[in-house]
Amino acid sequence: MRKLFAALVALFLFTGLVLATEATFVKYDEGKKELTVKEGDKEKTYKVGKDVDTSKWGKIKEGAKLDITTEGDTVTKVDRKKKAN
């Protein structure tokens, strides 16, 4: 029973560390590997994780909608938000 409880506590702790959110693309600084997005009224700059594919980011225009997944101040996944038909 203790092991199950400890596993559940660990699951909830780690789940809270990874957040997914919708954001608006502002800019990407390739030299610093930093992504700046707008979340609501505020701009926020994140470091870009080493496993994130940034090769197509030159085609993303300011104002594009993104779904980003973060761990702390580091982006771990970025997806372009699909436009509704």
Biopython code that builds the backbone (N, CA, C, O; Angstrom):
import numpy as np
from Bio.PDB.StructureBuilder import StructureBuilder

atoms = [
    (1, "MET", "N", (0.822, -1.195, 0.000)),
    (1, "MET", "CA", (0.000, 0.000, 0.000)),
    (1, "MET", "C", (0.868, 1.263, 0.000)),
    (1, "MET", "O", (0.543, 2.243, -0.670)),
    (2, "ARG", "N", (1.962, 1.236, 0.746)),
    (2, "ARG", "CA", (2.855, 2.400, 0.786)),
    (2, "ARG", "C", (3.470, 2.665, -0.577)),
    (2, "ARG", "O", (3.596, 3.813, -1.002)),
    (3, "LYS", "N", (3.853, 1.586, -1.262)),
    (3, "LYS", "CA", (4.462, 1.755, -2.586)),
    (3, "LYS", "C", (3.469, 2.368, -3.566)),
    (3, "LYS", "O", (3.837, 3.230, -4.364)),
    (4, "LEU", "N", (2.227, 1.934, -3.512)),
    (4, "LEU", "CA", (1.202, 2.488, -4.381)),
    (4, "LEU", "C", (0.997, 3.968, -4.088)),
    (4, "LEU", "O", (0.919, 4.780, -5.009)),
    (5, "PHE", "N", (0.909, 4.317, -2.826)),
    (5, "PHE", "CA", (0.733, 5.720, -2.437)),
    (5, "PHE", "C", (1.920, 6.562, -2.897)),
    (5, "PHE", "O", (1.740, 7.657, -3.430)),
    (6, "ALA", "N", (3.133, 6.051, -2.691)),
    (6, "ALA", "CA", (4.341, 6.772, -3.117)),
    (6, "ALA", "C", (4.359, 6.947, -4.634)),
    (6, "ALA", "O", (4.749, 8.005, -5.129)),
    (7, "ALA", "N", (3.946, 5.934, -5.367)),
    (7, "ALA", "CA", (3.902, 6.028, -6.826)),
    (7, "ALA", "C", (2.890, 7.071, -7.277)),
    (7, "ALA", "O", (3.164, 7.836, -8.202)),
    (8, "LEU", "N", (1.734, 7.113, -6.643)),
    (8, "LEU", "CA", (0.714, 8.110, -6.998)),
    (8, "LEU", "C", (1.185, 9.527, -6.690)),
    (8, "LEU", "O", (0.953, 10.441, -7.481)),
    (9, "VAL", "N", (1.831, 9.716, -5.566)),
    (9, "VAL", "CA", (2.369, 11.038, -5.217)),
    (9, "VAL", "C", (3.409, 11.467, -6.247)),
    (9, "VAL", "O", (3.398, 12.612, -6.700)),
    (10, "ALA", "N", (4.301, 10.562, -6.618)),
    (10, "ALA", "CA", (5.323, 10.873, -7.619)),
    (10, "ALA", "C", (4.685, 11.217, -8.959)),
    (10, "ALA", "O", (5.131, 12.142, -9.638)),
    (11, "LEU", "N", (3.660, 10.490, -9.342)),
    (11, "LEU", "CA", (2.962, 10.757, -10.595)),
    (11, "LEU", "C", (2.385, 12.166, -10.614)),
    (11, "LEU", "O", (2.552, 12.887, -11.598)),
    (12, "PHE", "N", (1.713, 12.566, -9.547)),
    (12, "PHE", "CA", (1.132, 13.900, -9.486)),
    (12, "PHE", "C", (2.198, 14.985, -9.466)),
    (12, "PHE", "O", (1.997, 16.044, -10.060)),
    (13, "LEU", "N", (3.314, 14.758, -8.809)),
    (13, "LEU", "CA", (4.392, 15.740, -8.777)),
    (13, "LEU", "C", (4.997, 15.952, -10.158)),
    (13, "LEU", "O", (5.201, 17.090, -10.581)),
    (14, "PHE", "N", (5.284, 14.861, -10.860)),
    (14, "PHE", "CA", (5.886, 14.979, -12.175)),
    (14, "PHE", "C", (4.908, 15.505, -13.208)),
    (14, "PHE", "O", (5.319, 16.205, -14.134)),
    (15, "THR", "N", (3.651, 15.196, -13.082)),
    (15, "THR", "CA", (2.645, 15.703, -14.001)),
    (15, "THR", "C", (2.552, 17.222, -13.898)),
    (15, "THR", "O", (2.335, 17.896, -14.905)),
    (16, "GLY", "N", (2.710, 17.754, -12.725)),
    (16, "GLY", "CA", (2.644, 19.203, -12.525)),
    (16, "GLY", "C", (3.813, 19.953, -13.118)),
    (16, "GLY", "O", (3.714, 21.162, -13.324)),
    (17, "LEU", "N", (4.926, 19.277, -13.403)),
    (17, "LEU", "CA", (6.105, 19.941, -13.932)),
    (17, "LEU", "C", (6.018, 20.194, -15.429)),
    (17, "LEU", "O", (6.680, 21.100, -15.936)),
    (18, "VAL", "N", (5.227, 19.423, -16.140)),
    (18, "VAL", "CA", (5.093, 19.570, -17.592)),
    (18, "VAL", "C", (3.766, 20.258, -17.873)),
    (18, "VAL", "O", (2.703, 19.782, -17.476)),
    (19, "LEU", "N", (3.852, 21.396, -18.570)),
    (19, "LEU", "CA", (2.650, 22.161, -18.875)),
    (19, "LEU", "C", (2.503, 22.336, -20.375)),
    (19, "LEU", "O", (3.488, 22.541, -21.083)),
    (20, "ALA", "N", (1.290, 22.255, -20.850)),
    (20, "ALA", "CA", (0.991, 22.524, -22.251)),
    (20, "ALA", "C", (0.093, 23.747, -22.294)),
    (20, "ALA", "O", (-0.822, 23.895, -21.484)),
    (21, "THR", "N", (0.370, 24.622, -23.255)),
    (21, "THR", "CA", (-0.406, 25.847, -23.345)),
    (21, "THR", "C", (-0.479, 26.320, -24.784)),
    (21, "THR", "O", (0.331, 25.927, -25.622)),
    (22, "GLU", "N", (-1.451, 27.162, -25.058)),
    (22, "GLU", "CA", (-1.563, 27.796, -26.364)),
    (22, "GLU", "C", (-0.883, 29.154, -26.270)),
    (22, "GLU", "O", (-1.084, 29.898, -25.310)),
    (23, "ALA", "N", (-0.080, 29.465, -27.274)),
    (23, "ALA", "CA", (0.655, 30.724, -27.272)),
    (23, "ALA", "C", (0.694, 31.291, -28.679)),
    (23, "ALA", "O", (0.406, 30.595, -29.653)),
    (24, "THR", "N", (1.056, 32.571, -28.774)),
    (24, "THR", "CA", (1.198, 33.254, -30.059)),
    (24, "THR", "C", (2.675, 33.513, -30.302)),
    (24, "THR", "O", (3.361, 34.073, -29.447)),
    (25, "PHE", "N", (3.168, 33.106, -31.470)),
    (25, "PHE", "CA", (4.581, 33.267, -31.824)),
    (25, "PHE", "C", (4.933, 34.743, -31.942)),
    (25, "PHE", "O", (4.228, 35.505, -32.604)),
    (26, "VAL", "N", (6.028, 35.144, -31.295)),
    (26, "VAL", "CA", (6.540, 36.511, -31.421)),
    (26, "VAL", "C", (7.850, 36.486, -32.191)),
    (26, "VAL", "O", (7.968, 37.134, -33.231)),
    (27, "LYS", "N", (8.858, 35.728, -31.683)),
    (27, "LYS", "CA", (10.135, 35.626, -32.402)),
    (27, "LYS", "C", (10.933, 34.443, -31.875)),
    (27, "LYS", "O", (10.659, 33.902, -30.803)),
    (28, "TYR", "N", (11.932, 34.059, -32.669)),
    (28, "TYR", "CA", (12.856, 33.010, -32.278)),
    (28, "TYR", "C", (14.263, 33.527, -32.486)),
    (28, "TYR", "O", (14.611, 33.937, -33.593)),
    (29, "ASP", "N", (15.083, 33.515, -31.441)),
    (29, "ASP", "CA", (16.482, 33.924, -31.510)),
    (29, "ASP", "C", (17.321, 32.658, -31.664)),
    (29, "ASP", "O", (17.547, 31.921, -30.703)),
    (30, "GLU", "N", (17.779, 32.423, -32.900)),
    (30, "GLU", "CA", (18.501, 31.187, -33.194)),
    (30, "GLU", "C", (19.836, 31.126, -32.461)),
    (30, "GLU", "O", (20.253, 30.051, -32.031)),
    (31, "GLY", "N", (20.509, 32.255, -32.315)),
    (31, "GLY", "CA", (21.800, 32.283, -31.631)),
    (31, "GLY", "C", (21.694, 31.906, -30.165)),
    (31, "GLY", "O", (22.519, 31.151, -29.651)),
    (32, "LYS", "N", (20.687, 32.424, -29.498)),
    (32, "LYS", "CA", (20.490, 32.142, -28.076)),
    (32, "LYS", "C", (19.617, 30.917, -27.836)),
    (32, "LYS", "O", (19.494, 30.450, -26.704)),
    (33, "LYS", "N", (19.002, 30.390, -28.914)),
    (33, "LYS", "CA", (18.033, 29.281, -28.825)),
    (33, "LYS", "C", (16.930, 29.636, -27.832)),
    (33, "LYS", "O", (16.649, 28.887, -26.896)),
    (34, "GLU", "N", (16.311, 30.800, -28.059)),
    (34, "GLU", "CA", (15.219, 31.273, -27.219)),
    (34, "GLU", "C", (13.986, 31.553, -28.065)),
    (34, "GLU", "O", (14.077, 32.154, -29.136)),
    (35, "LEU", "N", (12.849, 31.117, -27.583)),
    (35, "LEU", "CA", (11.566, 31.333, -28.236)),
    (35, "LEU", "C", (10.766, 32.321, -27.398)),
    (35, "LEU", "O", (10.559, 32.115, -26.202)),
    (36, "THR", "N", (10.318, 33.400, -28.043)),
    (36, "THR", "CA", (9.474, 34.371, -27.355)),
    (36, "THR", "C", (8.058, 34.218, -27.878)),
    (36, "THR", "O", (7.816, 34.247, -29.085)),
    (37, "VAL", "N", (7.129, 34.054, -26.949)),
    (37, "VAL", "CA", (5.718, 33.888, -27.292)),
    (37, "VAL", "C", (4.891, 34.829, -26.433)),
    (37, "VAL", "O", (5.359, 35.360, -25.426)),
    (38, "LYS", "N", (3.665, 35.019, -26.853)),
    (38, "LYS", "CA", (2.729, 35.824, -26.084)),
    (38, "LYS", "C", (1.672, 34.881, -25.526)),
    (38, "LYS", "O", (1.014, 34.151, -26.266)),
    (39, "GLU", "N", (1.526, 34.913, -24.213)),
    (39, "GLU", "CA", (0.518, 34.108, -23.528)),
    (39, "GLU", "C", (-0.449, 35.082, -22.882)),
    (39, "GLU", "O", (-0.135, 35.701, -21.865)),
    (40, "GLY", "N", (-1.611, 35.214, -23.470)),
    (40, "GLY", "CA", (-2.556, 36.219, -22.978)),
    (40, "GLY", "C", (-2.017, 37.606, -23.283)),
    (40, "GLY", "O", (-1.769, 37.932, -24.444)),
    (41, "ASP", "N", (-1.833, 38.430, -22.251)),
    (41, "ASP", "CA", (-1.327, 39.791, -22.429)),
    (41, "ASP", "C", (0.184, 39.881, -22.299)),
    (41, "ASP", "O", (0.769, 40.905, -22.651)),
    (42, "LYS", "N", (0.829, 38.833, -21.801)),
    (42, "LYS", "CA", (2.244, 38.908, -21.465)),
    (42, "LYS", "C", (3.113, 38.129, -22.436)),
    (42, "LYS", "O", (2.742, 37.058, -22.916)),
    (43, "GLU", "N", (4.296, 38.703, -22.715)),
    (43, "GLU", "CA", (5.294, 37.992, -23.497)),
    (43, "GLU", "C", (6.180, 37.205, -22.554)),
    (43, "GLU", "O", (6.510, 37.664, -21.461)),
    (44, "LYS", "N", (6.561, 36.011, -22.993)),
    (44, "LYS", "CA", (7.429, 35.163, -22.185)),
    (44, "LYS", "C", (8.475, 34.550, -23.101)),
    (44, "LYS", "O", (8.168, 34.131, -24.218)),
    (45, "THR", "N", (9.710, 34.500, -22.623)),
    (45, "THR", "CA", (10.803, 33.914, -23.389)),
    (45, "THR", "C", (11.220, 32.606, -22.733)),
    (45, "THR", "O", (11.451, 32.541, -21.525)),
    (46, "TYR", "N", (11.312, 31.566, -23.558)),
    (46, "TYR", "CA", (11.695, 30.235, -23.099)),
    (46, "TYR", "C", (12.980, 29.803, -23.785)),
    (46, "TYR", "O", (13.235, 30.182, -24.928)),
    (47, "LYS", "N", (13.781, 29.023, -23.100)),
    (47, "LYS", "CA", (14.903, 28.329, -23.729)),
    (47, "LYS", "C", (14.297, 27.193, -24.548)),
    (47, "LYS", "O", (13.246, 26.657, -24.197)),
    (48, "VAL", "N", (14.963, 26.831, -25.635)),
    (48, "VAL", "CA", (14.467, 25.746, -26.490)),
    (48, "VAL", "C", (15.289, 24.496, -26.204)),
    (48, "VAL", "O", (16.516, 24.520, -26.294)),
    (49, "GLY", "N", (14.612, 23.406, -25.860)),
    (49, "GLY", "CA", (15.282, 22.140, -25.567)),
    (49, "GLY", "C", (16.034, 21.607, -26.769)),
    (49, "GLY", "O", (15.693, 21.906, -27.913)),
    (50, "LYS", "N", (17.067, 20.811, -26.498)),
    (50, "LYS", "CA", (17.932, 20.303, -27.571)),
    (50, "LYS", "C", (17.217, 19.341, -28.508)),
    (50, "LYS", "O", (17.662, 19.156, -29.641)),
    (51, "ASP", "N", (16.128, 18.726, -28.074)),
    (51, "ASP", "CA", (15.409, 17.762, -28.909)),
    (51, "ASP", "C", (14.296, 18.392, -29.742)),
    (51, "ASP", "O", (13.600, 17.685, -30.470)),
    (52, "VAL", "N", (14.119, 19.705, -29.648)),
    (52, "VAL", "CA", (13.057, 20.387, -30.378)),
    (52, "VAL", "C", (13.554, 20.730, -31.784)),
    (52, "VAL", "O", (14.607, 21.348, -31.941)),
    (53, "ASP", "N", (12.792, 20.325, -32.802)),
    (53, "ASP", "CA", (13.143, 20.594, -34.203)),
    (53, "ASP", "C", (12.766, 22.036, -34.546)),
    (53, "ASP", "O", (11.586, 22.384, -34.592)),
    (54, "THR", "N", (13.776, 22.865, -34.783)),
    (54, "THR", "CA", (13.535, 24.275, -35.100)),
    (54, "THR", "C", (13.765, 24.579, -36.580)),
    (54, "THR", "O", (13.749, 25.744, -36.977)),
    (55, "SER", "N", (13.975, 23.559, -37.391)),
    (55, "SER", "CA", (14.335, 23.768, -38.800)),
    (55, "SER", "C", (13.266, 24.508, -39.604)),
    (55, "SER", "O", (13.605, 25.194, -40.569)),
    (56, "LYS", "N", (11.999, 24.392, -39.244)),
    (56, "LYS", "CA", (10.919, 25.029, -39.999)),
    (56, "LYS", "C", (10.445, 26.335, -39.372)),
    (56, "LYS", "O", (9.488, 26.938, -39.858)),
    (57, "TRP", "N", (11.094, 26.780, -38.305)),
    (57, "TRP", "CA", (10.626, 27.968, -37.610)),
    (57, "TRP", "C", (10.835, 29.248, -38.403)),
    (57, "TRP", "O", (10.201, 30.260, -38.105)),
    (58, "GLY", "N", (11.702, 29.231, -39.398)),
    (58, "GLY", "CA", (11.896, 30.413, -40.235)),
    (58, "GLY", "C", (10.642, 30.751, -41.032)),
    (58, "GLY", "O", (10.465, 31.891, -41.462)),
    (59, "LYS", "N", (9.776, 29.769, -41.229)),
    (59, "LYS", "CA", (8.536, 29.982, -41.986)),
    (59, "LYS", "C", (7.387, 30.445, -41.106)),
    (59, "LYS", "O", (6.346, 30.851, -41.622)),
    (60, "ILE", "N", (7.549, 30.395, -39.795)),
    (60, "ILE", "CA", (6.480, 30.815, -38.892)),
    (60, "ILE", "C", (6.463, 32.336, -38.807)),
    (60, "ILE", "O", (7.483, 32.964, -38.523)),
    (61, "LYS", "N", (5.313, 32.911, -39.050)),
    (61, "LYS", "CA", (5.176, 34.364, -39.013)),
    (61, "LYS", "C", (4.691, 34.813, -37.642)),
    (61, "LYS", "O", (4.023, 34.067, -36.927)),
    (62, "GLU", "N", (5.040, 36.046, -37.292)),
    (62, "GLU", "CA", (4.592, 36.603, -36.029)),
    (62, "GLU", "C", (3.070, 36.573, -35.975)),
    (62, "GLU", "O", (2.401, 36.926, -36.946)),
    (63, "GLY", "N", (2.536, 36.156, -34.852)),
    (63, "GLY", "CA", (1.090, 36.059, -34.675)),
    (63, "GLY", "C", (0.535, 34.666, -34.891)),
    (63, "GLY", "O", (-0.643, 34.420, -34.631)),
    (64, "ALA", "N", (1.384, 33.733, -35.371)),
    (64, "ALA", "CA", (0.928, 32.353, -35.580)),
    (64, "ALA", "C", (0.624, 31.709, -34.228)),
    (64, "ALA", "O", (1.317, 31.956, -33.242)),
    (65, "LYS", "N", (-0.410, 30.889, -34.195)),
    (65, "LYS", "CA", (-0.807, 30.197, -32.975)),
    (65, "LYS", "C", (-0.004, 28.902, -32.835)),
    (65, "LYS", "O", (0.146, 28.142, -33.792)),
    (66, "LEU", "N", (0.508, 28.666, -31.624)),
    (66, "LEU", "CA", (1.305, 27.483, -31.336)),
    (66, "LEU", "C", (0.758, 26.775, -30.112)),
    (66, "LEU", "O", (0.182, 27.401, -29.222)),
    (67, "ASP", "N", (0.942, 25.473, -30.076)),
    (67, "ASP", "CA", (0.740, 24.687, -28.867)),
    (67, "ASP", "C", (2.136, 24.343, -28.382)),
    (67, "ASP", "O", (2.884, 23.657, -29.078)),
    (68, "ILE", "N", (2.499, 24.817, -27.183)),
    (68, "ILE", "CA", (3.829, 24.536, -26.669)),
    (68, "ILE", "C", (3.730, 23.716, -25.384)),
    (68, "ILE", "O", (2.798, 23.867, -24.594)),
    (69, "THR", "N", (4.709, 22.852, -25.204)),
    (69, "THR", "CA", (4.834, 22.072, -23.975)),
    (69, "THR", "C", (6.130, 22.503, -23.315)),
    (69, "THR", "O", (7.178, 22.550, -23.959)),
    (70, "THR", "N", (6.058, 22.820, -22.019)),
    (70, "THR", "CA", (7.228, 23.311, -21.312)),
    (70, "THR", "C", (7.500, 22.506, -20.056)),
    (70, "THR", "O", (6.601, 21.916, -19.457)),
    (71, "GLU", "N", (8.748, 22.501, -19.684)),
    (71, "GLU", "CA", (9.199, 21.999, -18.385)),
    (71, "GLU", "C", (9.973, 23.145, -17.768)),
    (71, "GLU", "O", (11.102, 23.422, -18.173)),
    (72, "GLY", "N", (9.381, 23.813, -16.797)),
    (72, "GLY", "CA", (10.019, 24.998, -16.220)),
    (72, "GLY", "C", (10.090, 26.089, -17.271)),
    (72, "GLY", "O", (9.067, 26.471, -17.840)),
    (73, "ASP", "N", (11.297, 26.598, -17.539)),
    (73, "ASP", "CA", (11.491, 27.651, -18.536)),
    (73, "ASP", "C", (12.057, 27.114, -19.840)),
    (73, "ASP", "O", (12.671, 27.863, -20.600)),
    (74, "THR", "N", (11.859, 25.823, -20.112)),
    (74, "THR", "CA", (12.376, 25.206, -21.331)),
    (74, "THR", "C", (11.234, 24.604, -22.137)),
    (74, "THR", "O", (10.398, 23.874, -21.604)),
    (75, "VAL", "N", (11.211, 24.920, -23.432)),
    (75, "VAL", "CA", (10.223, 24.353, -24.349)),
    (75, "VAL", "C", (10.698, 22.962, -24.747)),
    (75, "VAL", "O", (11.840, 22.787, -25.170)),
    (76, "THR", "N", (9.810, 21.965, -24.608)),
    (76, "THR", "CA", (10.156, 20.597, -24.980)),
    (76, "THR", "C", (9.434, 20.126, -26.242)),
    (76, "THR", "O", (9.830, 19.136, -26.858)),
    (77, "LYS", "N", (8.370, 20.843, -26.622)),
    (77, "LYS", "CA", (7.622, 20.457, -27.825)),
    (77, "LYS", "C", (6.847, 21.671, -28.335)),
    (77, "LYS", "O", (6.286, 22.440, -27.555)),
    (78, "VAL", "N", (6.828, 21.827, -29.659)),
    (78, "VAL", "CA", (6.080, 22.914, -30.294)),
    (78, "VAL", "C", (5.315, 22.347, -31.477)),
    (78, "VAL", "O", (5.879, 21.638, -32.311)),
    (79, "ASP", "N", (4.019, 22.665, -31.546)),
    (79, "ASP", "CA", (3.185, 22.268, -32.682)),
    (79, "ASP", "C", (2.460, 23.503, -33.181)),
    (79, "ASP", "O", (1.996, 24.324, -32.390)),
    (80, "ARG", "N", (2.362, 23.632, -34.512)),
    (80, "ARG", "CA", (1.545, 24.703, -35.085)),
    (80, "ARG", "C", (0.087, 24.357, -34.829)),
    (80, "ARG", "O", (-0.333, 23.215, -35.022)),
    (81, "LYS", "N", (-0.668, 25.332, -34.402)),
    (81, "LYS", "CA", (-2.108, 25.128, -34.165)),
    (81, "LYS", "C", (-2.794, 25.106, -35.525)),
    (81, "LYS", "O", (-2.586, 25.993, -36.352)),
    (82, "LYS", "N", (-3.595, 24.103, -35.741)),
    (82, "LYS", "CA", (-4.329, 23.979, -37.008)),
    (82, "LYS", "C", (-5.492, 24.971, -37.034)),
    (82, "LYS", "O", (-6.175, 25.175, -36.030)),
    (83, "LYS", "N", (-5.704, 25.583, -38.200)),
    (83, "LYS", "CA", (-6.826, 26.503, -38.351)),
    (83, "LYS", "C", (-8.119, 25.708, -38.473)),
    (83, "LYS", "O", (-8.171, 24.683, -39.154)),
    (84, "ALA", "N", (-9.154, 26.190, -37.811)),
    (84, "ALA", "CA", (-10.465, 25.538, -37.909)),
    (84, "ALA", "C", (-11.078, 25.852, -39.269)),
    (84, "ALA", "O", (-10.953, 26.972, -39.765)),
    (85, "ASN", "N", (-11.734, 24.875, -39.864)),
    (85, "ASN", "CA", (-12.370, 25.076, -41.173)),
    (85, "ASN", "C", (-13.741, 25.645, -41.034)),
    (85, "ASN", "O", (-14.418, 25.877, -42.035)),
]
sb = StructureBuilder()
sb.init_structure("model")
sb.init_model(0)
sb.init_chain("A")
sb.init_seg("    ")
for serial, (resi, resn, name, xyz) in enumerate(atoms, 1):
    if name == "N":
        sb.init_residue(resn, " ", resi, " ")
    sb.init_atom(name, np.array(xyz, "f"), 0.0, 1.0, " ", f" {name:<3s}", serial, name[0])
structure = sb.get_structure()
